[in-house]
């Protein structure tokens, strides 16, 4: 059984960028445009596989109200995140 890990973070939004930060580091961020294109998404390696990228995507989609698509080039991890074969 997976144990859910909880941590405290703040959300910052500035000019098409959401950032999750805690008192020590940047946990992750997403840069997007109003067309629904994800220009860049990053999650600190120490916080990966905890649902951070999906939370960033969900927050972004709620903000712009459009289906999100990744911009080229797409990394292998990005393809996995967006379910691109």
Secondary structure, DSSP 8 states (H G I E B T S, - for coil): ---------EEEEETTEEEEE-SSSEEEEEEE-TTSEEEEEEE-GGGTTSSHHHHHHHHHHHHH-S--EE-SS--HHHHHHTT--
